[in-house]
Amino acid sequence: MFGNLLGDMEERQKALKEQLTQVMVNGEAADGMIKIEANATREITNISIDPEFLKDADAEELEDLLLVAINRTLSKAAETEAAETQKLIQDMLPPGMGNMFGM
């Protein structure tokens, strides 16, 4: 009984991870001049820097703004991952049991 349940859970976790790689989130800094894209598994997939920004920016400013944009993006990715994981858990519980645990 539990062997099948655990096997099913592993399959669902794999499916969730695959699904999360397809969910994209974005973060930015410097009024959108620096944009970061990542998937919900927190993998950075793209970094875009407006060439106009680079004309007047120095290395330290660029580094600081990249950190801001990356951290914003990864925060969104973590929130998305948590929400999708929560949905998976609720789908696995028998009907009506999700409310028992404050889900």
VEXSEDO-831551 format. One record per atom (N, C-alpha, C): y, z, x; residue in three letters; residue number from 1; atom name. Coordinates in steps of 0.05 Angstrom, whole numbers. Example, Ala and Ser with C-alpha at 12.3 -4.5 7.8 and 13.67 -1.06 7.14 Angstrom:
! VEXSEDO-831551
pt Y = -114; Z = 156; X = 264; aa = ala; i = 1; at = N
pt Y = -90; Z = 156; X = 246; aa = ala; i = 1; at = CA
pt Y = -66; Z = 156; X = 264; aa = ala; i = 1; at = C
pt Y = -45; Z = 142; X = 257; aa = ser; i = 2; at = N
pt Y = -21; Z = 143; X = 273; aa = ser; i = 2; at = CA
pt Y = 1; Z = 157; X = 258; aa = ser; i = 2; at = C
END
This chain:
! VEXSEDO-831551
pt Y = -24; Z = 0; X = 16; aa = met; i = 1; at = N
pt Y = 0; Z = 0; X = 0; aa = met; i = 1; at = CA
pt Y = 25; Z = 0; X = 17; aa = met; i = 1; at = C
pt Y = 27; Z = 20; X = 35; aa = phe; i = 2; at = N
pt Y = 51; Z = 22; X = 52; aa = phe; i = 2; at = CA
pt Y = 52; Z = 0; X = 73; aa = phe; i = 2; at = C
pt Y = 28; Z = -10; X = 82; aa = gly; i = 3; at = N
pt Y = 28; Z = -31; X = 102; aa = gly; i = 3; at = CA
pt Y = 42; Z = -56; X = 91; aa = gly; i = 3; at = C
pt Y = 37; Z = -63; X = 67; aa = asn; i = 4; at = N
pt Y = 50; Z = -86; X = 54; aa = asn; i = 4; at = CA
pt Y = 80; Z = -81; X = 51; aa = asn; i = 4; at = C
pt Y = 87; Z = -57; X = 43; aa = leu; i = 5; at = N
pt Y = 115; Z = -50; X = 40; aa = leu; i = 5; at = CA
pt Y = 130; Z = -52; X = 66; aa = leu; i = 5; at = C
pt Y = 118; Z = -42; X = 88; aa = leu; i = 6; at = N
pt Y = 131; Z = -43; X = 114; aa = leu; i = 6; at = CA
pt Y = 132; Z = -72; X = 124; aa = leu; i = 6; at = C
pt Y = 112; Z = -88; X = 120; aa = gly; i = 7; at = N
pt Y = 112; Z = -116; X = 128; aa = gly; i = 7; at = CA
pt Y = 134; Z = -131; X = 113; aa = gly; i = 7; at = C
pt Y = 136; Z = -125; X = 87; aa = asp; i = 8; at = N
pt Y = 157; Z = -137; X = 70; aa = asp; i = 8; at = CA
pt Y = 185; Z = -130; X = 81; aa = asp; i = 8; at = C
pt Y = 188; Z = -104; X = 89; aa = met; i = 9; at = N
pt Y = 214; Z = -95; X = 99; aa = met; i = 9; at = CA
pt Y = 221; Z = -110; X = 125; aa = met; i = 9; at = C
pt Y = 201; Z = -114; X = 142; aa = glu; i = 10; at = N
pt Y = 207; Z = -128; X = 167; aa = glu; i = 10; at = CA
pt Y = 216; Z = -157; X = 161; aa = glu; i = 10; at = C
pt Y = 202; Z = -169; X = 142; aa = glu; i = 11; at = N
pt Y = 210; Z = -197; X = 135; aa = glu; i = 11; at = CA
pt Y = 238; Z = -197; X = 123; aa = glu; i = 11; at = C
pt Y = 244; Z = -178; X = 107; aa = arg; i = 12; at = N
pt Y = 271; Z = -177; X = 95; aa = arg; i = 12; at = CA
pt Y = 293; Z = -171; X = 116; aa = arg; i = 12; at = C
pt Y = 286; Z = -155; X = 136; aa = gln; i = 13; at = N
pt Y = 305; Z = -149; X = 158; aa = gln; i = 13; at = CA
pt Y = 310; Z = -175; X = 174; aa = gln; i = 13; at = C
pt Y = 289; Z = -190; X = 179; aa = lys; i = 14; at = N
pt Y = 292; Z = -215; X = 194; aa = lys; i = 14; at = CA
pt Y = 309; Z = -235; X = 178; aa = lys; i = 14; at = C
pt Y = 304; Z = -236; X = 152; aa = ala; i = 15; at = N
pt Y = 320; Z = -254; X = 134; aa = ala; i = 15; at = CA
pt Y = 349; Z = -245; X = 134; aa = ala; i = 15; at = C
pt Y = 353; Z = -219; X = 133; aa = leu; i = 16; at = N
pt Y = 381; Z = -208; X = 132; aa = leu; i = 16; at = CA
pt Y = 395; Z = -216; X = 158; aa = leu; i = 16; at = C
pt Y = 382; Z = -212; X = 181; aa = lys; i = 17; at = N
pt Y = 394; Z = -219; X = 206; aa = lys; i = 17; at = CA
pt Y = 402; Z = -248; X = 207; aa = lys; i = 17; at = C
pt Y = 384; Z = -265; X = 198; aa = glu; i = 18; at = N
pt Y = 389; Z = -294; X = 197; aa = glu; i = 18; at = CA
pt Y = 413; Z = -300; X = 179; aa = glu; i = 18; at = C
pt Y = 414; Z = -286; X = 156; aa = gln; i = 19; at = N
pt Y = 436; Z = -290; X = 137; aa = gln; i = 19; at = CA
pt Y = 462; Z = -281; X = 149; aa = gln; i = 19; at = C
pt Y = 461; Z = -259; X = 164; aa = leu; i = 20; at = N
pt Y = 486; Z = -248; X = 176; aa = leu; i = 20; at = CA
pt Y = 497; Z = -267; X = 197; aa = leu; i = 20; at = C
pt Y = 479; Z = -282; X = 210; aa = thr; i = 21; at = N
pt Y = 489; Z = -301; X = 231; aa = thr; i = 21; at = CA
pt Y = 505; Z = -323; X = 218; aa = thr; i = 21; at = C
pt Y = 501; Z = -328; X = 192; aa = gln; i = 22; at = N
pt Y = 516; Z = -349; X = 178; aa = gln; i = 22; at = CA
pt Y = 542; Z = -340; X = 165; aa = gln; i = 22; at = C
pt Y = 546; Z = -313; X = 163; aa = val; i = 23; at = N
pt Y = 570; Z = -302; X = 151; aa = val; i = 23; at = CA
pt Y = 591; Z = -299; X = 173; aa = val; i = 23; at = C
pt Y = 613; Z = -313; X = 169; aa = met; i = 24; at = N
pt Y = 634; Z = -313; X = 189; aa = met; i = 24; at = CA
pt Y = 658; Z = -296; X = 181; aa = met; i = 24; at = C
pt Y = 669; Z = -282; X = 200; aa = val; i = 25; at = N
pt Y = 693; Z = -265; X = 196; aa = val; i = 25; at = CA
pt Y = 714; Z = -273; X = 217; aa = val; i = 25; at = C
pt Y = 739; Z = -268; X = 211; aa = asn; i = 26; at = N
pt Y = 761; Z = -275; X = 229; aa = asn; i = 26; at = CA
pt Y = 779; Z = -252; X = 234; aa = asn; i = 26; at = C
pt Y = 791; Z = -251; X = 257; aa = gly; i = 27; at = N
pt Y = 812; Z = -232; X = 263; aa = gly; i = 27; at = CA
pt Y = 833; Z = -247; X = 279; aa = gly; i = 27; at = C
pt Y = 857; Z = -236; X = 279; aa = glu; i = 28; at = N
pt Y = 879; Z = -249; X = 294; aa = glu; i = 28; at = CA
pt Y = 899; Z = -229; X = 305; aa = glu; i = 28; at = C
pt Y = 916; Z = -239; X = 322; aa = ala; i = 29; at = N
pt Y = 938; Z = -223; X = 333; aa = ala; i = 29; at = CA
pt Y = 961; Z = -242; X = 338; aa = ala; i = 29; at = C
pt Y = 984; Z = -231; X = 344; aa = ala; i = 30; at = N
pt Y = 1008; Z = -247; X = 350; aa = ala; i = 30; at = CA
pt Y = 1014; Z = -266; X = 327; aa = ala; i = 30; at = C
pt Y = 1014; Z = -256; X = 303; aa = asp; i = 31; at = N
pt Y = 1020; Z = -273; X = 279; aa = asp; i = 31; at = CA
pt Y = 1003; Z = -298; X = 278; aa = asp; i = 31; at = C
pt Y = 977; Z = -295; X = 285; aa = gly; i = 32; at = N
pt Y = 959; Z = -317; X = 282; aa = gly; i = 32; at = CA
pt Y = 958; Z = -336; X = 306; aa = gly; i = 32; at = C
pt Y = 973; Z = -329; X = 327; aa = met; i = 33; at = N
pt Y = 972; Z = -347; X = 350; aa = met; i = 33; at = CA
pt Y = 947; Z = -343; X = 366; aa = met; i = 33; at = C
pt Y = 934; Z = -320; X = 363; aa = ile; i = 34; at = N
pt Y = 908; Z = -315; X = 375; aa = ile; i = 34; at = CA
pt Y = 888; Z = -310; X = 352; aa = ile; i = 34; at = C
pt Y = 867; Z = -325; X = 351; aa = lys; i = 35; at = N
pt Y = 848; Z = -323; X = 329; aa = lys; i = 35; at = CA
pt Y = 820; Z = -320; X = 341; aa = lys; i = 35; at = C
pt Y = 805; Z = -302; X = 330; aa = ile; i = 36; at = N
pt Y = 777; Z = -297; X = 339; aa = ile; i = 36; at = CA
pt Y = 759; Z = -300; X = 315; aa = ile; i = 36; at = C
pt Y = 737; Z = -314; X = 319; aa = glu; i = 37; at = N
pt Y = 717; Z = -317; X = 297; aa = glu; i = 37; at = CA
pt Y = 691; Z = -305; X = 307; aa = glu; i = 37; at = C
pt Y = 677; Z = -291; X = 290; aa = ala; i = 38; at = N
pt Y = 651; Z = -280; X = 296; aa = ala; i = 38; at = CA
pt Y = 633; Z = -281; X = 272; aa = ala; i = 38; at = C
pt Y = 607; Z = -278; X = 276; aa = asn; i = 39; at = N
pt Y = 589; Z = -276; X = 253; aa = asn; i = 39; at = CA
pt Y = 585; Z = -246; X = 247; aa = asn; i = 39; at = C
pt Y = 571; Z = -240; X = 226; aa = ala; i = 40; at = N
pt Y = 568; Z = -213; X = 217; aa = ala; i = 40; at = CA
pt Y = 548; Z = -197; X = 234; aa = ala; i = 40; at = C
pt Y = 536; Z = -210; X = 254; aa = thr; i = 41; at = N
pt Y = 519; Z = -196; X = 273; aa = thr; i = 41; at = CA
pt Y = 536; Z = -189; X = 298; aa = thr; i = 41; at = C
pt Y = 562; Z = -193; X = 295; aa = arg; i = 42; at = N
pt Y = 582; Z = -186; X = 316; aa = arg; i = 42; at = CA
pt Y = 580; Z = -202; X = 341; aa = arg; i = 42; at = C
pt Y = 573; Z = -228; X = 338; aa = glu; i = 43; at = N
pt Y = 574; Z = -247; X = 360; aa = glu; i = 43; at = CA
pt Y = 599; Z = -263; X = 357; aa = glu; i = 43; at = C
pt Y = 615; Z = -263; X = 378; aa = ile; i = 44; at = N
pt Y = 639; Z = -279; X = 379; aa = ile; i = 44; at = CA
pt Y = 631; Z = -309; X = 380; aa = ile; i = 44; at = C
pt Y = 641; Z = -325; X = 361; aa = thr; i = 45; at = N
pt Y = 633; Z = -353; X = 360; aa = thr; i = 45; at = CA
pt Y = 656; Z = -372; X = 368; aa = thr; i = 45; at = C
pt Y = 681; Z = -362; X = 367; aa = asn; i = 46; at = N
pt Y = 704; Z = -379; X = 374; aa = asn; i = 46; at = CA
pt Y = 728; Z = -362; X = 381; aa = asn; i = 46; at = C
pt Y = 743; Z = -371; X = 401; aa = ile; i = 47; at = N
pt Y = 769; Z = -359; X = 408; aa = ile; i = 47; at = CA
pt Y = 789; Z = -382; X = 408; aa = ile; i = 47; at = C
pt Y = 811; Z = -378; X = 394; aa = ser; i = 48; at = N
pt Y = 831; Z = -399; X = 393; aa = ser; i = 48; at = CA
pt Y = 858; Z = -387; X = 400; aa = ser; i = 48; at = C
pt Y = 872; Z = -399; X = 419; aa = ile; i = 49; at = N
pt Y = 898; Z = -390; X = 428; aa = ile; i = 49; at = CA
pt Y = 917; Z = -413; X = 425; aa = ile; i = 49; at = C
pt Y = 938; Z = -409; X = 410; aa = asp; i = 50; at = N
pt Y = 959; Z = -430; X = 406; aa = asp; i = 50; at = CA
pt Y = 972; Z = -436; X = 433; aa = asp; i = 50; at = C
pt Y = 973; Z = -461; X = 440; aa = pro; i = 51; at = N
pt Y = 986; Z = -469; X = 466; aa = pro; i = 51; at = CA
pt Y = 1015; Z = -460; X = 468; aa = pro; i = 51; at = C
pt Y = 1029; Z = -458; X = 446; aa = glu; i = 52; at = N
pt Y = 1057; Z = -449; X = 446; aa = glu; i = 52; at = CA
pt Y = 1058; Z = -420; X = 456; aa = glu; i = 52; at = C
pt Y = 1039; Z = -404; X = 448; aa = phe; i = 53; at = N
pt Y = 1039; Z = -376; X = 457; aa = phe; i = 53; at = CA
pt Y = 1036; Z = -374; X = 487; aa = phe; i = 53; at = C
pt Y = 1020; Z = -392; X = 499; aa = leu; i = 54; at = N
pt Y = 1014; Z = -391; X = 527; aa = leu; i = 54; at = CA
pt Y = 1038; Z = -399; X = 544; aa = leu; i = 54; at = C
pt Y = 1058; Z = -413; X = 533; aa = lys; i = 55; at = N
pt Y = 1081; Z = -421; X = 548; aa = lys; i = 55; at = CA
pt Y = 1097; Z = -397; X = 558; aa = lys; i = 55; at = C
pt Y = 1099; Z = -376; X = 542; aa = asp; i = 56; at = N
pt Y = 1116; Z = -353; X = 549; aa = asp; i = 56; at = CA
pt Y = 1100; Z = -328; X = 555; aa = asp; i = 56; at = C
pt Y = 1074; Z = -327; X = 550; aa = ala; i = 57; at = N
pt Y = 1058; Z = -303; X = 553; aa = ala; i = 57; at = CA
pt Y = 1050; Z = -298; X = 582; aa = ala; i = 57; at = C
pt Y = 1048; Z = -273; X = 589; aa = asp; i = 58; at = N
pt Y = 1036; Z = -267; X = 615; aa = asp; i = 58; at = CA
pt Y = 1008; Z = -257; X = 611; aa = asp; i = 58; at = C
pt Y = 993; Z = -254; X = 632; aa = ala; i = 59; at = N
pt Y = 965; Z = -247; X = 631; aa = ala; i = 59; at = CA
pt Y = 960; Z = -220; X = 617; aa = ala; i = 59; at = C
pt Y = 976; Z = -200; X = 623; aa = glu; i = 60; at = N
pt Y = 973; Z = -174; X = 611; aa = glu; i = 60; at = CA
pt Y = 977; Z = -175; X = 581; aa = glu; i = 60; at = C
pt Y = 997; Z = -189; X = 572; aa = glu; i = 61; at = N
pt Y = 1002; Z = -192; X = 543; aa = glu; i = 61; at = CA
pt Y = 979; Z = -206; X = 530; aa = glu; i = 61; at = C
pt Y = 969; Z = -228; X = 542; aa = leu; i = 62; at = N
pt Y = 946; Z = -242; X = 531; aa = leu; i = 62; at = CA
pt Y = 922; Z = -224; X = 529; aa = leu; i = 62; at = C
pt Y = 916; Z = -210; X = 550; aa = glu; i = 63; at = N
pt Y = 893; Z = -191; X = 550; aa = glu; i = 63; at = CA
pt Y = 895; Z = -171; X = 528; aa = glu; i = 63; at = C
pt Y = 919; Z = -159; X = 525; aa = asp; i = 64; at = N
pt Y = 923; Z = -138; X = 504; aa = asp; i = 64; at = CA
pt Y = 919; Z = -150; X = 476; aa = asp; i = 64; at = C
pt Y = 930; Z = -173; X = 471; aa = leu; i = 65; at = N
pt Y = 928; Z = -186; X = 445; aa = leu; i = 65; at = CA
pt Y = 899; Z = -196; X = 439; aa = leu; i = 65; at = C
pt Y = 885; Z = -205; X = 460; aa = leu; i = 66; at = N
pt Y = 858; Z = -212; X = 456; aa = leu; i = 66; at = CA
pt Y = 841; Z = -188; X = 448; aa = leu; i = 66; at = C
pt Y = 846; Z = -165; X = 461; aa = leu; i = 67; at = N
pt Y = 832; Z = -141; X = 453; aa = leu; i = 67; at = CA
pt Y = 837; Z = -133; X = 424; aa = leu; i = 67; at = C
pt Y = 862; Z = -135; X = 416; aa = val; i = 68; at = N
pt Y = 869; Z = -129; X = 388; aa = val; i = 68; at = CA
pt Y = 854; Z = -148; X = 369; aa = val; i = 68; at = C
pt Y = 855; Z = -173; X = 374; aa = ala; i = 69; at = N
pt Y = 842; Z = -193; X = 356; aa = ala; i = 69; at = CA
pt Y = 812; Z = -190; X = 356; aa = ala; i = 69; at = C
pt Y = 800; Z = -185; X = 379; aa = ile; i = 70; at = N
pt Y = 771; Z = -182; X = 381; aa = ile; i = 70; at = CA
pt Y = 763; Z = -157; X = 366; aa = ile; i = 70; at = C
pt Y = 777; Z = -135; X = 370; aa = asn; i = 71; at = N
pt Y = 770; Z = -110; X = 356; aa = asn; i = 71; at = CA
pt Y = 773; Z = -112; X = 326; aa = asn; i = 71; at = C
pt Y = 793; Z = -126; X = 317; aa = arg; i = 72; at = N
pt Y = 796; Z = -130; X = 288; aa = arg; i = 72; at = CA
pt Y = 773; Z = -146; X = 277; aa = arg; i = 72; at = C
pt Y = 765; Z = -167; X = 291; aa = thr; i = 73; at = N
pt Y = 743; Z = -184; X = 283; aa = thr; i = 73; at = CA
pt Y = 717; Z = -169; X = 282; aa = thr; i = 73; at = C
pt Y = 712; Z = -154; X = 303; aa = leu; i = 74; at = N
pt Y = 686; Z = -139; X = 304; aa = leu; i = 74; at = CA
pt Y = 685; Z = -117; X = 283; aa = leu; i = 74; at = C
pt Y = 708; Z = -106; X = 277; aa = ser; i = 75; at = N
pt Y = 709; Z = -86; X = 255; aa = ser; i = 75; at = CA
pt Y = 702; Z = -99; X = 228; aa = ser; i = 75; at = C
pt Y = 713; Z = -122; X = 223; aa = lys; i = 76; at = N
pt Y = 706; Z = -136; X = 198; aa = lys; i = 76; at = CA
pt Y = 677; Z = -144; X = 198; aa = lys; i = 76; at = C
pt Y = 666; Z = -152; X = 221; aa = ala; i = 77; at = N
pt Y = 638; Z = -159; X = 222; aa = ala; i = 77; at = CA
pt Y = 620; Z = -135; X = 216; aa = ala; i = 77; at = C
pt Y = 628; Z = -112; X = 227; aa = ala; i = 78; at = N
pt Y = 612; Z = -88; X = 222; aa = ala; i = 78; at = CA
pt Y = 613; Z = -80; X = 193; aa = ala; i = 78; at = C
pt Y = 636; Z = -83; X = 180; aa = glu; i = 79; at = N
pt Y = 638; Z = -76; X = 152; aa = glu; i = 79; at = CA
pt Y = 621; Z = -95; X = 135; aa = glu; i = 79; at = C
pt Y = 622; Z = -121; X = 142; aa = thr; i = 80; at = N
pt Y = 606; Z = -141; X = 128; aa = thr; i = 80; at = CA
pt Y = 576; Z = -136; X = 131; aa = thr; i = 80; at = C
pt Y = 568; Z = -129; X = 156; aa = glu; i = 81; at = N
pt Y = 540; Z = -123; X = 161; aa = glu; i = 81; at = CA
pt Y = 531; Z = -99; X = 145; aa = glu; i = 81; at = C
pt Y = 547; Z = -78; X = 144; aa = ala; i = 82; at = N
pt Y = 540; Z = -54; X = 129; aa = ala; i = 82; at = CA
pt Y = 538; Z = -60; X = 99; aa = ala; i = 82; at = C
pt Y = 556; Z = -76; X = 88; aa = ala; i = 83; at = N
pt Y = 555; Z = -83; X = 60; aa = ala; i = 83; at = CA
pt Y = 530; Z = -99; X = 53; aa = ala; i = 83; at = C
pt Y = 523; Z = -118; X = 70; aa = glu; i = 84; at = N
pt Y = 499; Z = -135; X = 66; aa = glu; i = 84; at = CA
pt Y = 474; Z = -119; X = 69; aa = glu; i = 84; at = C
pt Y = 473; Z = -100; X = 88; aa = thr; i = 85; at = N
pt Y = 450; Z = -83; X = 91; aa = thr; i = 85; at = CA
pt Y = 447; Z = -65; X = 67; aa = thr; i = 85; at = C
pt Y = 469; Z = -55; X = 57; aa = gln; i = 86; at = N
pt Y = 468; Z = -38; X = 33; aa = gln; i = 86; at = CA
pt Y = 456; Z = -53; X = 9; aa = gln; i = 86; at = C
pt Y = 464; Z = -78; X = 6; aa = lys; i = 87; at = N
pt Y = 453; Z = -95; X = -15; aa = lys; i = 87; at = CA
pt Y = 422; Z = -98; X = -12; aa = lys; i = 87; at = C
pt Y = 414; Z = -102; X = 13; aa = leu; i = 88; at = N
pt Y = 385; Z = -105; X = 18; aa = leu; i = 88; at = CA
pt Y = 370; Z = -80; X = 10; aa = leu; i = 88; at = C
pt Y = 381; Z = -57; X = 18; aa = ile; i = 89; at = N
pt Y = 368; Z = -31; X = 11; aa = ile; i = 89; at = CA
pt Y = 366; Z = -28; X = -19; aa = ile; i = 89; at = C
pt Y = 388; Z = -34; X = -33; aa = gln; i = 90; at = N
pt Y = 387; Z = -31; X = -62; aa = gln; i = 90; at = CA
pt Y = 367; Z = -50; X = -75; aa = gln; i = 90; at = C
pt Y = 365; Z = -74; X = -64; aa = asp; i = 91; at = N
pt Y = 345; Z = -94; X = -74; aa = asp; i = 91; at = CA
pt Y = 317; Z = -84; X = -70; aa = asp; i = 91; at = C
pt Y = 312; Z = -68; X = -50; aa = met; i = 92; at = N
pt Y = 285; Z = -59; X = -44; aa = met; i = 92; at = CA
pt Y = 277; Z = -35; X = -61; aa = met; i = 92; at = C
pt Y = 297; Z = -20; X = -71; aa = leu; i = 93; at = N
pt Y = 290; Z = 4; X = -87; aa = leu; i = 93; at = CA
pt Y = 282; Z = -4; X = -115; aa = leu; i = 93; at = C
pt Y = 264; Z = 11; X = -127; aa = pro; i = 94; at = N
pt Y = 258; Z = 6; X = -155; aa = pro; i = 94; at = CA
pt Y = 283; Z = 8; X = -173; aa = pro; i = 94; at = C
pt Y = 284; Z = -6; X = -195; aa = pro; i = 95; at = N
pt Y = 308; Z = -5; X = -213; aa = pro; i = 95; at = CA
pt Y = 315; Z = 24; X = -220; aa = pro; i = 95; at = C
pt Y = 341; Z = 29; X = -218; aa = gly; i = 96; at = N
pt Y = 351; Z = 56; X = -225; aa = gly; i = 96; at = CA
pt Y = 351; Z = 76; X = -203; aa = gly; i = 96; at = C
pt Y = 337; Z = 71; X = -181; aa = met; i = 97; at = N
pt Y = 336; Z = 91; X = -160; aa = met; i = 97; at = CA
pt Y = 360; Z = 90; X = -140; aa = met; i = 97; at = C
pt Y = 374; Z = 68; X = -140; aa = gly; i = 98; at = N
pt Y = 397; Z = 65; X = -122; aa = gly; i = 98; at = CA
pt Y = 418; Z = 86; X = -127; aa = gly; i = 98; at = C
pt Y = 422; Z = 94; X = -152; aa = asn; i = 99; at = N
pt Y = 442; Z = 114; X = -159; aa = asn; i = 99; at = CA
pt Y = 434; Z = 142; X = -150; aa = asn; i = 99; at = C
pt Y = 408; Z = 147; X = -145; aa = met; i = 100; at = N
pt Y = 399; Z = 173; X = -137; aa = met; i = 100; at = CA
pt Y = 410; Z = 181; X = -109; aa = met; i = 100; at = C
pt Y = 416; Z = 161; X = -93; aa = phe; i = 101; at = N
pt Y = 425; Z = 166; X = -66; aa = phe; i = 101; at = CA
pt Y = 454; Z = 159; X = -62; aa = phe; i = 101; at = C
pt Y = 469; Z = 156; X = -83; aa = gly; i = 102; at = N
pt Y = 497; Z = 150; X = -81; aa = gly; i = 102; at = CA
pt Y = 503; Z = 122; X = -72; aa = gly; i = 102; at = C
pt Y = 485; Z = 104; X = -76; aa = met; i = 103; at = N
pt Y = 488; Z = 76; X = -67; aa = met; i = 103; at = CA
pt Y = 502; Z = 60; X = -87; aa = met; i = 103; at = C
END
